[in-house]
């Protein structure tokens, strides 16, 4: 699986990049045929507390999966997006078995 991490409107430090990489690698435990994972870490310009957005796009054979979460920290939004994508991967896996 190829992992690409993009930080928008800020420079992500190594600790955050490593955190995201380790979390994204866990997808392989659920679904082993992932082609690519593309992660966008966005910092919104507004001054609200919840201005950190994580968007994750997974390319799997025959489909793309996507999750976007907005919270107070990148770690929390990454965890939430990962959880959402794990549910989508499990659902996709069940559909493939049913065919």
Buried (B, 14 or more C-beta within 10 A) or exposed (E): BEBEBEBEEEEBEEEBBEBBEEBBEEBEEBBEEBEEBBBBBBBEEEEEEBBBBBBBBBBBEEEEBEBBBBBEEBBBBBBBBBEBBBEBBEEBBEEBEEE
